[in-house]
Amino acid sequence: DEDGGNDNKESDIYEIDIPKVSSNTLAHVVKFMRHHVEEEAMEPLTTPLNGNDIKTIFASQPWYRDYIENMDRLMVFKIVQAANFMEIQSLLDIACLRVSTELVGKSAEEIRIILNLPKMTDEEHEEARKKHPWIF
């Protein structure tokens, strides 16, 4: 325009390349961030936690509780990757908390299945038993 200002709103649009995050996962990230910024910031997680499950830990913040509890496990894993890649600490915290609460009290075999880890060979199993006997 005449005064040198830019009335074109396109100048406020930034393109960011996020190759490791699918559009579906990004939609979940955006939902989280919108709520976090526009409605209610998530209270930082402190240790020791105030409970052993998501319901208790997020009793005072039901939106965050419902957000992460209603997400299927595969999407939670994708959210962990996306939050880590995009350096969104609060989202990474809540997603990792969800994963960790699902692993509590599980056997090594159950954890392997939950995390979709390949079965160990006999040699790898023996080496793991020697290095980490507390797991078995």
C-alpha positions in Angstrom: 0.0 0.0 0.0 1.0 3.7 -0.2 2.4 4.1 3.4 4.7 1.1 3.0 2.7 -1.1 5.2 1.6 -4.5 4.1 -2.1 -5.1 4.2 -1.6 -8.6 2.8 -2.5 -11.2 5.5 -0.5 -13.8 3.6 2.7 -12.3 5.0 1.5 -13.6 8.4 1.4 -17.2 7.1 4.5 -19.3 7.7 5.2 -22.7 6.1 6.8 -25.2 8.4 8.1 -28.5 7.1 7.2 -31.4 9.5 8.1 -34.5 7.5 7.9 -36.9 10.4 4.3 -36.0 11.4 1.2 -37.2 9.5 -1.7 -34.8 9.0 -3.9 -36.9 11.3 -1.3 -36.7 14.1 -0.8 -33.0 13.4 -4.5 -32.5 13.9 -4.3 -34.0 17.4 -1.2 -31.8 18.1 -3.1 -28.7 17.0 -6.1 -29.7 19.1 -3.9 -29.9 22.2 -2.1 -26.7 21.5 -5.3 -24.7 20.8 -6.7 -25.8 24.2 -3.4 -25.3 25.9 -3.0 -21.7 24.6 -6.6 -20.5 24.2 -8.5 -22.3 27.0 -6.4 -23.7 29.9 -2.7 -24.4 30.1 -1.8 -27.8 31.3 -0.4 -27.8 34.8 3.2 -29.0 34.7 3.7 -32.6 35.8 5.8 -32.8 38.9 7.3 -35.7 40.7 6.3 -37.5 42.7 3.1 -37.7 40.8 -0.2 -37.2 42.7 -1.5 -40.6 41.7 -0.9 -43.8 39.7 -3.3 -43.3 36.8 -4.4 -40.7 34.4 -7.8 -40.1 36.1 -6.1 -39.3 39.4 -3.2 -37.3 38.0 -5.5 -35.1 35.9 -8.4 -35.0 38.3 -8.3 -31.2 38.3 -7.9 -30.9 34.5 -10.5 -33.1 32.9 -10.0 -31.9 29.3 -6.4 -33.2 29.4 -7.5 -36.4 31.0 -10.1 -37.0 28.4 -7.8 -35.9 25.5 -5.1 -38.5 26.3 -7.4 -41.3 27.7 -9.6 -41.3 24.6 -6.7 -41.7 22.2 -5.9 -45.1 20.9 -2.4 -46.5 21.7 -1.0 -46.2 18.2 -1.9 -42.5 18.1 -0.4 -42.0 21.5 2.9 -43.4 20.2 2.6 -41.1 17.2 2.0 -38.1 19.5 5.1 -39.0 21.5 7.1 -38.9 18.3 5.5 -35.7 17.1 5.8 -33.9 20.4 9.4 -34.9 20.7 10.2 -33.9 17.1 8.4 -30.5 17.5 9.7 -30.0 21.0 6.3 -29.6 22.7 7.3 -30.6 26.3 3.8 -30.6 27.8 2.4 -32.8 25.1 5.4 -35.1 25.3 4.9 -35.3 29.1 1.2 -36.2 28.9 1.8 -38.8 26.1 4.7 -40.4 27.9 2.7 -40.5 31.1 -0.1 -42.4 29.3 2.4 -44.9 28.0 4.1 -45.4 31.3 0.8 -45.9 33.2 0.0 -48.7 30.7 3.3 -50.4 31.4 3.1 -50.4 35.2 2.7 -53.9 36.6 3.2 -55.6 33.3 5.6 -58.5 32.6 8.5 -58.1 30.2 6.5 -60.1 27.6 3.4 -57.8 28.0 5.6 -54.7 27.7 7.2 -56.2 24.5 3.8 -56.6 23.0 2.5 -53.2 24.1 5.6 -51.5 22.7 5.5 -53.7 19.6 9.1 -54.8 20.1 10.5 -57.8 18.2 11.0 -61.1 20.1 14.6 -61.6 21.2 16.7 -64.4 20.0 17.8 -67.0 22.6 21.3 -65.3 22.7 19.8 -61.8 23.2 17.5 -63.2 25.9 20.4 -64.7 27.8 22.4 -61.6 27.5 19.5 -59.5 28.8 19.0 -61.8 31.7 22.7 -61.3 32.7 22.6 -57.5 32.3 19.2 -56.9 33.7 18.1 -59.7 36.0 15.5 -57.5 37.7 13.4 -57.5 34.5 12.9 -61.3 34.5 
